[in-house]
Amino acid sequence: MDNKKFAFDKVNFLLLAIGMAVVIIGFLLMTGPSSSATHFEPDIFSVRRIRVAPLVSLSGFVFLIYAVLRKPKSKE
């Protein structure tokens, strides 16, 4: 089998998977009970939805950028 040089190695793909999982966790933290015209849910202004979830998502996106820009180590 011909040994081709790929842009990503196994570690890059692992870092991409971890970053994507962190982004998904951040978006799941943003979800919660919905408000309607007759029922107001004050949980929409919680610290988890306003501060924690966006920071988790942002850190996941930064981690994804690092995973894409990381240069694989050459075996030469």
C-alpha positions in Angstrom: 0.0 0.0 0.0 1.3 3.4 -1.0 2.1 5.6 2.0 0.4 8.9 1.2 0.8 12.1 3.1 -2.5 13.3 4.5 -3.3 16.8 5.9 -4.8 15.3 9.1 -3.5 12.5 11.2 -5.3 10.4 13.9 -4.7 13.0 16.6 -6.3 15.7 14.5 -9.4 13.7 13.9 -9.6 12.9 17.7 -9.3 16.6 18.5 -12.0 17.4 16.0 -14.3 14.9 17.6 -13.6 16.3 21.1 -14.2 19.8 19.9 -17.5 18.9 18.2 -18.7 17.1 21.4 -17.9 20.3 23.4 -19.8 22.4 21.0 -22.8 20.1 21.1 -22.7 20.1 24.9 -22.7 23.9 24.8 -25.8 24.0 22.6 -27.5 21.4 24.8 -26.8 23.6 27.8 -28.6 26.5 26.0 -31.9 24.4 25.7 -34.5 24.5 28.4 -38.2 25.0 28.9 -39.9 27.2 26.4 -42.1 30.2 27.2 -45.4 30.9 25.6 -47.8 33.9 25.5 -49.7 32.6 28.5 -46.8 31.0 30.5 -43.5 32.8 31.1 -40.6 30.7 32.2 -38.0 32.8 34.2 -35.4 30.1 33.6 -34.6 31.8 30.2 -32.5 34.3 32.1 -30.5 31.7 34.0 -26.7 31.9 34.3 -26.4 28.5 32.6 -28.1 29.7 29.5 -26.7 33.2 29.3 -23.1 32.8 30.4 -22.0 29.1 30.8 -23.4 27.7 27.6 -22.0 30.3 25.2 -18.6 30.0 26.8 -18.6 26.2 26.5 -19.6 26.5 22.8 -17.0 29.2 22.1 -14.3 27.1 23.7 -15.4 24.2 21.6 -15.1 26.3 18.4 -11.7 27.5 19.5 -10.7 23.9 20.1 -12.0 23.0 16.6 -9.9 25.7 15.0 -6.8 24.4 16.9 -7.5 20.9 15.7 -7.7 22.1 12.1 -4.6 24.2 12.2 -2.5 21.7 14.2 0.3 20.4 12.0 0.9 16.6 12.2 4.3 15.5 13.1 6.3 14.1 10.2 7.9 10.7 10.5 11.0 11.5 8.5 
